Amino acid sequence: MSDTATEALRTHQATLIATAERELDAVASVVLGDRFASLRKAQTRDQREYFVLEDAQGGEASLWLDAVPMETGALARTVTNTTSDQYVVHVSDRLPGEYLPRVLAHEVGELIAVRDRSSQGLAPVRESLLHPEADISSHVELSSQDHGRIGELNWLATRFSDTGLSEPLRAEARADFSALVDECGLRPLAAMDEAETYRAQLRAANRRRYASKPFLSKDSQRLVKALARPIEQLDPADATALQASRDAALRAQRQVEAFVGRRDVSMPMPGYDQNGLPLPRDGLESVAEQWAAYRAQVSEGTVRGLEGQLAAGQLPRRRVVIGGGASLAGRDPDALLVDGVGRWHLDPGEGIVQSADQDRDLAQWMGVDPYGTVDDPRRRVPIEAVRIWEDHLATQGDVVNGHARLRLGPDGELFAEVRPFDQDGTERATPLCVACDGVPSIATGLTPEVVPGMPRRDGPVESRSEAVRLIGDRLRELEGRQVAGAREMRDLLVQAERGGADARTVLGALEDSPWKETLKAGLDGTDATRIDNCFTALAATREWEAAREAAPGRALLGDEVAESRFDPHAAQHWIVAGSGGTGVANAEIILLQNPEARVTIVGSDPPLALTHQVQYPKMLEDYGEKGDGRLTFRRCEVGAIETYQDENGRTCFRVPYEETDKAGNTHRGTVEADGYITSLGRTNPLPPALQELAGEVRDRGGQISGDLLFDRDDQYIGYGLTFSVEGREHRVDVDGAASWQLPREVFPPESGIQRQLNAMGARGLPAETGNAAPGFAPIARQSALRARAVAAAQEGDAAAVQRRSTVPERWRRPEAGTETARPAGGPENPPPSPERATGADRDPRPAARPTQAPDLTDRNPATRQPPQTPDVAEQGPKAPTPRPSPAAKVPGSDLWLRGVPTDRPGRSAAPAQQPQQLPPDHQRPGPGVGMGD
């Protein structure tokens, strides 16, 4: 996209945001009706603006608005956080401004419905009623998306009833209302002479009108009475407008089907029984165990198939995916998946830290129903459910429970060295070799944690491995200048690092000679400071390793706690260094598993996002000052680990702190404990599966380069690495949580790319959502989008996966005052009926018939073309003159009209019957099915 086009989009973002802020008061007033009390603008300490919506009962909810890049076809998406009453409404930055008020009306109607039910401990209604194909035999209860449709109806009815508007605009609102009546199933679609079908549809329409009436405004009720009739009974102007809408929907459906082609990616729905019902909550644990056993059987069969090919002298050639977790949402059933069954399969905690409401998008992107796993939508999604979902998706193709590393073959070819797990969970000594077909994908999860004492400021160095790499790079420079011993020292460091030598050995080799000063010679400023910091990092690592040796089982990395590789009773007072999400989660595990233990979290103030999650407020309530008092916080800057010997000669730990109370008084002290856990953040290395490959490429004089990966809609789908060696290039993509920690040796910190990526993630998921870009549900979405883009690329779409050196400018927040003049979407210009993108909790059912115009709620987008209205005698309101839908001056504004057709739903949140479900007690086809050449 050109600079001019990008700037136009960023200006349009500012315009949409400004328009939304102007229109929100009127929209909220219409949608809430008598329940509406006020809407006021507020601001956070860091000067971010939001709105406080107050209802007539005094309840308040915070609304955050933004216009951001969204996937093709998406108009808007609302993240609901009923834990802290925060609601983030994102609209597509390609949405023409005139459509905005109606889109907002839908979003406000939906989020209020979610909030209302959640406040009563009720999950959203799973099946929508306001759809021509909806089943009305068993319920007459409206879903949250139904309430979104009603919000649209009420908005359009208000527009039509506004005598201050011009007649063409009122007529347009009436026509849009009538089209939406069709889409909501409030009138029969069959011709009256099709007697049996007509009568059945009339009964259904009457039932929907009955269920909707209490929520329709008086203006809407009058219009429903006038328009919710067969087309044969409408006056000519209304009938003409409705027929034009139906014809446009049919054309749109055909265009979208041609556009999408074979790009639809779908999977069976995990987490349901054979009758298509959610698994019972009280049986999740036993079902999780069955799925784990079934996954082990599939793994064993896959291993036997690979072994058989190798024994026959055939080298298996497969598409290779290493790692699983939430990235399994994009699982390629034809690929060989090698996954260590880590993180959530090992976590001893209660569940992921978000509620079912916060993770409702999982219904769309992973095809699972988080609400079916909890008895209250504000509760955390349980670990057992996550394990079931992951195991189900993993077993959709060949899977090996184990680890894998990419390597170079003798002739420079790329292969995976697969090491399956034995029965006891250890890696097998002899690896299986698999040639890589295509671009391997790595999704091995969160990167390693930072050891305490790492220098994080000027010229930061985050780990021992980075210190060795930076010193090695400097030694290579000195070698080029013929400095004696530089090559030998570099070789020694490389071998020590690859051989797993401790930091004491590495640091000793450097300190036994004058290398520190030699390395700094000729450097100044940050470069010289960074060399000093390399030695500081090595010294901090030496102290950490010594502490672990002196206090085995009591000086731990946070991941050891999160993966239950520790004894919670090894200490009675634990220091948790780091007050972020990982630190808090580890503290919870200790407090749950050892009822006698105390935990002191040391570090900076907890990040804002924690206050918007379920876990952290509940921990304060149960274990803080108002609870049993076993959890305390101390503010300090954590340095290298400090140890001391208690009166029994036992190694213990201490952390000095300095705090200022509300009165401004400073308090100093020391926390002493017999256990220490570091959760100070993540390092940014290459994923473990790539480190040996990187070493081999460098040993052969090759290079490693990297790019950020985006789909055609500027949605981030990971990063890509190119290993260039001996005239060949091997590409590897990194997906999942690891993709949000760019390896510093490929993406240098001074480039600022990591900061750009962090800013993009924060804009896409503000702290108020209680989520973050590397979280479970966001990664499920990212990986599903990646699967869609990769499938399109394999079909020949060269623009489906885009490699970029920076984050697209569209993700940079527009500056204040950059909006254009007020668009034609205010009181004088109501929006025509736009399409809706797929979204969480949206009705997954396909359109009833091709003549039905798609609606705002389906979120299965189809291109909406403006109706061509023939001339008719003017009777009643004049039929509107169609307008071109794309915003001509906004590049790519036509793309929001495209997407997955309505008869190809991606995944249902609640399938009527689960297709091709493989229950744990069924046998999968013989080992090695689909094993390739």
N, C-alpha and C positions, 0 to 999 in steps of 0.2 A: 504494500500500500504506500502511495506517495506521501511525502511530507504534507502536501496541501490537503490531501484526503484525510490524513490522520488529524491534522489540526481542525478540519471541519467537524470531524467526529467528536473531538474533545470540546469544541465550542457547543456542539449539539448536546453533549452531556450536561454542560452548565445550563443550557436552556431548559432541558428536561427537568433538572433538579429545581431550578427557579420556578418553573411552571407547576411542578408538583407541590412545592411549598405554598404557592398561591391558591391552588385548587383544593388542597387537602381539607381545609375547613368546610367548604361547601359539600365536598364528597362525603366526609364523615357525618355531617348533619343529615344528609339524605339517607345514607345507609343505616345509621343508628336510629333515626326518627326521634321519637319521644325519649329515647334513652340517652340522647346526646346532651351533654352539659357544656363542655368547652374544649377548645384545642389551643394550646399555647406553646410557643417555641422556648426551648431551654438550651443550655450549653454546658458541656463538660469542662473540667479544669484545663484540658488541653485544647479547648475552643472548638470542639466538634459539636455541631448543632443537631438537635433532634426535637421531636414534638411529644408533648404529654397530652394524651387523650383522656378526658375525664367523662365518666358516664353519670347519669342522674342519681345513681346510688352512691356516688362518691368514689367509685373505683377508678384507678388510674392505670394506664398502660403507656409505655414509651414506644414511639414509632421512629424508626430511622429510615431515611430515604436516600437512594443513590441511583445513578444511571451508570451501568457498567457493561462491559462486553459479555454477551451471553451466547449460548449455543444456538445454532440455526433453528429458527422457528420459535424460540422462547421469547415471550413478551415480558414476562415478569416472574419473579420467584419471591416468596415470603418465607423467611426463617422464623419459626415460632419458638420462643423461649418462655414457656409458661412458668419456669422456675423463678425467674425474676421479673416477669411481665415485660419482656423486651421483644420487639417485633421489628425485623429488618426487612424492608420492602425494596427489592432491586427491580428496576425496569431495564429493558434492553436499551443500550445507547443507540440502537438503530431504529427504535420505535418512533414513527412520525408523531410529532407533538400533539396533533389533533386527536389522537387516540388515547392520550394519557389519562384524562379524567375517568373514562369508562374502565380502563385497566385498573386504576386505583380503586374504583368502586368495587370491583371484583375482589381485589386483594384485601381491602378493609372488611368486606362482608365475610370473607373466609377466615381471616385471623380472629375476628370477633367470635365466630362460631367455635373455633378451636379453643379460644380462651374460656368461653362460657362452659363448654363441656368439661374442660380440664379442671375448672374451679370446683366442679362437682365430683371430680375423680373419675370422669367418664372419658373413654377414648372416642375419637371421632367415629361417626357412623361409617362403616367400611364401604357400603354400596350406595352409589348415588341414585336418587329417585328421579331427578329432573333430566331425563334423557329418554328419547323415544323407545329405546331397546331395554330400558331398566326393568327389572323384575318387580312387579308391584304386588305379587301374590302374598308376600310374607311380611312386608313392612311398609309403613307410610311415614318413616322418619327421614328427615333431611340430613344430608351429609354436609361437611364444611364446604365442599365445592358447590353444592346446591345453594348454600347461603351466598356464595360468591356470585352465582347466577342471579339470585334475587337482588343482590346489591346492584348488579347491572340493570335489571328491569326497573328498579326503583329510580336509578339515576336517569335512564332514558325517559321514564314517565314524567319525571320532574322537568326534564327538558321540553317535552311536548306540551306540558301544562303551563309553561312560562310564556305568558302573552307578550312579554317584552322581547322575545326573540322574533326574528323574521319568519314569515310563513314557510319559506323553503327549508329553514333549519328545523322548525317544528315538524314539518313533514318528514324530514330525514330521520329525526328521532323516532317518529311513529313507525316508519318503515323498519328501522333497526330493531325496535321493540317487537314488531310482528315477526321478523326473522328469528329473534331469540325465542319467541313463543314456540316456533317450530322446533328449535334446537332443544328446548326444555321438555318437549313432549306434552305441551299443554293444549294441543289441538290434534285432531286426527290428521294423518298424512295421506291416508288412502282416499281414493275417490269415493264419493257417496254411493256410486252404483256398484262398488265392490262391497256389497252389503255386509257379509260376515266379517271381513277384515275391518271395515269401517266401524262396525258396532264394537268390536273388541278394542280398537284404538280409542274410541270415544269413552268407553268405560275407564280405560287407563288414564286418559287425559283428565277426566272428571276427578279421579282419585288424586292425581298430582295437584290439580287446582285446589282441592280441598286441603291437602297437606300444606300447600304454599300460602294459602290465604292469610293466616295469622301474621305472616312476615312481610306481606306485600303492603306497600303504602296505599292510601286511598286513591291516589292518581293511578297507581299500577292496577289496582282492582278494577277501576273504570275501564282502563285500556284492555285488560284481560277479557272483561265482559264483552267489549266491542270487537276484539280481534281474535280471540281464541275460538274461532269457528272454522268450519271447512272452507277451503279457498273458494268453493262454489257459492258460498253465502256471503262473501265479503263484497263491499262495494268495489266498483271498477278500479279506483285508484289504489286501494289497499291490495286488491288481488294482483294488479299489475306489479306493484312493488314486491310482493311476496314471490311471484313467479320469477321475477328478475333475480331475486336473492337465491332461489333454488337453482336456477340455471347457472349462476355464477359459482355456486358451490360445486356443481357437477364438473364444470370446467376446471376449477381449482383442484379437485380430487384427481382428475386425469393428469394434470400437469405435475402434481407432486409425485404421483406414482412413477411418472417418467423420469423425474429428477432423482428420486431416491434409488430406483432400480433395485439391485440386490444387496443394498447396504445394511439392511436390517440385521441386527445382531440380537439374538434372543437365547435365553437359557431356561431350563426348567426352574420352577420356583422352589427354593429350599425352605425348610421350616414348616412344612405342612404334612398332614398325614395323607393316606391314599384316597380319602374322601374330599381332599381339597380344603380341609379345615386346619386352623393353626394347631400345633401340638399343644397338649394341655400343659399349663405352667408347672403343675406339681410333678410332671413327668419329664421335665427337660433334662435333668441330670442323667437319668437312665437312658434316655434316647441319645444324649451326647456320647455316652459310653458305647452304645451300639454303633453310632456313626464312626467313632474312633476305631472300633474293631473292624468295621467294614472298610474304612480307609486303609488300614494296615493290610487287609486281604488284597485290596486292589494294588497297593504298593508292591506286595510280594509277587503278585502276578506280573506286574510290569517289569520287575527285576528279573524274573525268570525269562521273560521274553527277550530282554536285552542280553542276558547271559547266553541264551540259546543262539542268538545271532552271532555273538562274538565267538562262541565255540565252533560255529560253522564257518568261521573265517570271514564273516561279513561285518563291516563296521556300520552300525546303525547311523542313519542320517535323519535328524529330527529338528523341527523348530523347538528351541529350548527356552523355557521360562524357569528362572531360579528365584524362589521366594513366593510367598502367598499373602496371607492376611487379607485385609480389605481389598487389595488389588485383585483378588479373585473375582471381583465383580466383572472384570474384563477377561475372564478366563477363556483362552482359545482351546476348545475341546480337542483339536488336532495336534496340539503342542504337547511335548513331554514336560511335565511340571515336576521340578525337584524342590521340595520345601521341607525345611527343618521342623515344621509343626511347632513353632515357637510362640512367643508373646502371649496371645490370648489363650492358647492351649495350656500354658504353664502358669498364668497369672492366678494367684490365690485370692484375689480381691472379689468384691461383691459383683462388680459388673463394670462396663465402660462408664465413664464419668458423666455422660449425657443421658437425659431422659428420653423416653419414647417420643415425646413431642419434639424435642430438639433434633432427634435423628429420624424424623418422619420421611425425609428424602430417601432413606434406604428402600422404601417401597418402590420408588422409580428406578434407582440405579442398581440395586442388588436383587430386587424382586422379592424382598422379605417384608414381613409385617412386624415391626417392632412393638406395636400395640398389643399384638397377640401374646407377648411374652411377659406382660406386667398387668397387675390389677389396678393400676392407677397410671395415667399417661405421664404423670410428673415423676415417676420412679425411673431408676436407672435400668437400662437394658441388661439383663443378666448374662454373665460370662458363658453359661451353658448354651444359651441361644446362639451366641456368636460362634461357638465351636461347631454347633450343628450346621449353621450356614456355611462356614468355611469348608468343613469336611464334605458337605454335599456338593459344593461347587468344585472342589478339588477333584472329586471322583467322577466328574463329567468326561474325563479323558484319562490318559495314562499318567500316573503320578508315582513318584518315588519319595518316600519319607526319608529324608537325608539331606546332605549338603552337596554342593557342586561348585567347582571352580573352573573358570575358563582358562585354557592353556593354548600355547602355540605348538603345532606339530613340527616335525623335522623339516618339512617343506614350507612352513609358514602358514599352514592351514589352521583354522580355528576349531577347537573341539572342547567339549565339556568333560571334565573328570568328575564322575558321579560317585559319591560314596554313600551308599544306603546305610540306614541304621540297623544294627542288630537288635535282637530281642531286648537287650538291656539298655538300648538307647545310644550306645556308642557307635562311632563310625566303623564300617568295615575296613580292614587294612588294605584290601585290594580294590582299587577303583574300577569302575566301568567307564569305558571311553565311548563317547557319542559325538559324531561329527555334527557341527552346527549347520543347519539349513536356514538360510535367511538371517535376519537380525535377532540375536538373542535378547531377551528382556530380563532385567534384574529388578526384583522387588523384595529385598531382604530386610526391609523394615528400618526402624530407627538406628541411627549411627551410634558408635560407642560414646560413653560419657566422659566428661572432662575430669581429670584428676585435680584435687585441690592444690592451689598454689601456682596455677598456670598464669603467666603474665598476659593480661587481657587488654592492656592499653597500648601505648605507642609501640608499633612493631609487634603486635601480639603473636604469640606462639601458643597453640592450643593443645599440643600433645607431644609426647616423646617422639613419635614417628615423624611429625612435622619438623621437630628440631633436627633430627638426623637428616631428613631430606634437605632442609635449608643449608645445613652445614656441608652436606655432600655437594649441593649445587655450588657453594662457594669454593669448595676444594677443587671442583672441576674447572672453575675460572682460574684458580691458582695453578692448576696443572698446565693449563694452556699458556701460562706465563713462565713455565719451566721452574716452578717453585719445588725444591727438592722434597720428596716424601709426600706430596699432595695426593698423588694417585694411590699410593699404598695406604694412606690413612682413609681415603674414600672407600677403597675396597674393604678395608677392615670394618668400617661403619656399616656398609651395606650387608656384609656377611653377618655381622653381629645382630643387625635388625631382623634379617630374614631367619636367622638361626634362633631367635628368641632369647638372646642374651639379656641379662637384667640391666637396668639403667646404671647401676654402680659400675659395671664393667665398661659400658660405653663411655660414661663420664670419666672414669679412671684413665682410659686410653687417651682422652683429650687433655686431661689435667696433668698427666705425667710428662707432658711436653709443652712447649710454649705456643701451642696451636691457637689458643684463644686470641692472643695479641696478633698473631700472624693472620688469622681470619679477619680481624678488624682493620688491619693495615690498609690504608687508602680509602676507607669508608668513613662517612660522617652522617650525622642526622639519624634518620629512621633506620637506614641500612646498618649502621653500627649498633644502634639500640637493639635491632632484631637479633644480631649475633649474641649480644649479652642475654637477651631473652631466651635464646636457644639453650644456653647453659643454665638459666634459671629453671626452664621447663624440665631439663634433665635432672636437676637437683631436686625439684619438687616430686618428680616421678620416683627418684631414689628414696626419698623419705616415705612416699606412699607404699612402695614395695617393702621397705623395711618394717613399716607399721603392720602390713598384712602378714608378714613373716612372724612378727613378735606377738600378734594377736589374731591367730587364725580363726576365721569365722566371725570376727567382730569388727573388721575393717572391710567394708563391702562397697562395691559399685551398686548403684540403684537398680540396675538391670538384674543383678543377682537376687535382689528382693522381689522384684516384679515377676521374675520367672521361678520363684519359689526354690531357689538354689541356696538356702540358708536355714539356720535354726533360729527362730524368733526368740527362743529362751536362752540363747547364748549370752545375752546381756539383759540387764533390767532397766538400764537407762541408755537410750540411744540418741545420739546427735545425728540429725539429718541435715547435711550441708546443702542448702539450696531450697528456696521457697516456691519454686515453680510447680507445675502440674505433676511432674515425676516425683519430686520430693514429697508433696502432699500425699500422693497415692501410696508411696512407700511408708509414710508415717501411718496411714490408715491400716495397711497390712500388718504392721507391727502391733498396733493397738488392738486389732481384731484377734490376732493369733496369740498374743500374750497378754492376758487380762491384767497382769501385774506390772507390765512395763510402762515406763514413762518415755515420752519423746519430746525433744526440744529441737525445733526447726530453726536453723540459723541462716541468715542471709538478708537480702533486701526485702522490701515489702512484697507480699504476694501479688502476682499480676492480676489485673482487673478481671480477666476472663474467669478466674477461679470463683469469684463471687457470683458469677452467673451460671455456674454448674450446680448439679445436684450434690456432688460429693462434698465439696469444701464447706458450705454452710452447715451441712448435717454434721460434719466432723467437729466444727466449732461448738455446735449445740450439744453433742454427746461427750466430747473430751476436753473442751476448752474451759474457761473460767466458770461458765454457767453449767458445765457438765461435771464429769468426775475429776477434772483438773489434771489429767495425765498428759495433756498436750499444751506446750507453751511455745512462744515465739521470741526470738532474740534478734534484733537488728544488728548486723555487722557486715564487714567486708571479709569474706572467708579467704584466708591465706593457706599456705602449705600446712599439712596435717601436723599437729603437735601431740606428742605423747608424754606420759609420765608414769612412774611406778607407784601404785598405791601401797598401803601398809603391808599388804600380803605379797608384794613383789609382782603384782599383776599389771600388765601394760594397759593403761587407760588413756583417754583422750581429753584434750581441753581446747576450747575456742574462746578467746577474749571477745567481748562485745562492748559497744558503746551506743546508748540510746538516749533520745531526748523525749521527755514526756510532754503532755499537752501544755503544761505551764512553762515549757522552755528549759527545764532543768535537765542537765546531762547526768546520766548514770552509767558507770563503768563496772564491769564485772567479768567473771569467767564461768563458762559452762563446762562442767566436768562430767564425763560419762564413761561407761565401760564398753560402749558400742558406737561405731561411726559408720555412716552411710553417706556417700557422695552422690548428689543429684544436682550438679552445678550447671547442667546444660550439655549439649551435644558437640562432638567434634565433627569436622568436615573432611573425612578421608574418602578415598575410593571405597566402594563396597567390598567386603572381604572376598566375594566371588571374583573380583577383578584384580586383586592386588598382585597375585602371581603373574597374571598376564601382563600387567603393567611393567613388572620387573623384567620379564623376558623381552618385552618390546624394547625397553631401554638398553638391556644388555646387547641387543642386536643393532643398536644405533638408531632405533625408531623414535617416533614422536607420538604424543597423545594430545588430541585437541577435543574441544567440546562445544556443544551448542544447546541452547534451550529449545525444547520442542513445544510447538503449539499446533492446534488444529486450525482449520480455515477460519474459525470464528474467534481466534485469539484466546482460546481456552488452553491453559497450561496442561500438558500431558506428560511431563517429565523432562529429562535431559538426555542428550545423546552424546556418546563418545566415539571418536574415530581413532583407531590404533593403526598408525601407518608404519610399516616395517618391510624392508626388502622388496620395495616396489608393489606391495599389496596394502589394501585398506580393509580393516575389519570394523564394522560398526556394531555398537552395543547400546541399547536403550535402557535407561534406569527409570523405573516407575515407583509408585507407592510412596510411603513416608520418606524413604531415603532420597527421593528426588527433590525434596525441599531443603536438603543439606548439600550444597554444591561442593565437590571436592576442591580444596584450595590449591592443590597442585595443578589443576586444570583451569579453574576459574579463580585467578588470584584475588585476594581480598581488596587490593587497591583498584580493581576494575569496577567495584561497586555493584556487581551483578547480584550478589547475595542480598545486599540491602534492597535492591529493586524487587527481587523475588519476595522478600519478606513484606515489603510494602504492598505488593500486589495481593499476597495472601491475606493481609490484614484488611485490605479494602473489600475483598471478596467475602471475608468472614470476620466482621468486627468482633471485638471482645465481647460485646453484649449478646452475641449468639450463644456464648458458652462453648464455642467450638473453635477449631483452628485448622488451617489448611492441611497439616499432616494427620488430622484426626480420622477416626474410623469411617464415618459417613462421607466426609469430603473426599477421602481417598477412593472410596467406592465409586463416587461420581467421576473423579478424574480418570480412573482406570476404565470405566465404562465408555467415557468419551474417547479415551485412547484406542480402545478396541474398535470403536466405530470408525475412527480416523484411519487406523491401520487397515481395516477391511476395505475402506474406500480406496486407499493407496494401492492395495493389491488388485483392485478392480481397474486400476489405471488412472486414478485421479491424482495427478502430479501435485496438486495444491492441498491435498488432504492433510498431509503432515508437513509442517513448515519448520525449518531450522533457523534459529535466530541467535544473534550475538547478544541481544539485550531484550528486556521485557518490552512489549509493544507500548508505544506512547499512550494508547487508549487507556492503559491501566494507571497512568499517572493522573492524580486528581486534578480536575480543572481549577484554574485559579479563579478567585472571586471576581465577578464583574466581566467574565468572558462570554456570558450568555448573549444571544442575539435578541432582537426585538421580540416582543410577545408573539408567540406563534398563533396560528389560527385555530387554536384548540380551546379557547376560553369559552365564555358564555355564548358567544355567537357561533361557535363551530363545534358541535358535538361530534364524537368519533363515530365512524361507521363500524360495523361489526367486524372486528379483526379476529384472526385466528389465535389460538392459545397454544402455548408450548406444553410439552409433557412435563409434569411436575409431581411432587409428592402428593399422595392422597387424591390424585385426579382419577376420575372415572376411566378405567382402562377399556371399557367396551367400545367396539368400533361403531361408526355411524350406522344408523338404521338402514339407510338407503343412499345411493349416490346423489340424489336430488336434495338431500338435507344439507343446509349450510352448517359448517363446523362452528363451534362456539368458543367462547373465551375459556371454558373450563376444561375441555378435553385435554388440552396441552399436547395433543397429537396433531401437529400443525399441518395445515393444508393451505395452499395459496388461495387467498381470497381476492377475487377479481371484482372490480366495481360493476354493479348491475347495469345493463343496457336497457333503459326503460323506454318502451315505444310511446308515441304520442297517444293520449287518450283524452276523452272529454273530461274536463275538470269537474269532479264531484267530490265534495268534502276536501280534506287536505290534499294538496298537490303532491304527487309522487316526486321524490327528490331527484335532482340531476346528479348522476354519478360523478365522482371525482377520482382522479388517479390516486392510487394509494401510496406509492413510495414517495418519500420526501426527496425531491429532485436534487437538492443541494447537499444531501447527506450521503456520502459514499457508502454503498453496501446496504442502504435502507431497504432495498428490495429483498435482501436475503432473509429478513425476519419473517417473510411470508412463506418460507420454505421449511421443509422438515419431513419427519416420518409421517406417512399417510395415516388417516384415522383408522383404516382397516388393518394396520400393522402395529398394534400396540407393542411397545418394547417388553414391558413386564407388568403384570398386574399385582396390586398390593394384596389382593384377596381372590385368587383364582377360584372359579367354580369347580374346577377339577384340575388337579396338578398333572400336567402332561409328562409322561415317561418318567415318573418318579421312581427312583431306585431305592427301595426301602432297605434298611440294614440287613434284613434276613434273606435278601435275594442274592443270587450269585451273578456276578458280572460275567460277560463272555470270556472265553479262555485267555490266558496270559498273553500279553503282547499284542492284543488286537490293535490294528492300526499302527504298527510299529515302523512303517516306512521300509525303504529298500535295505 
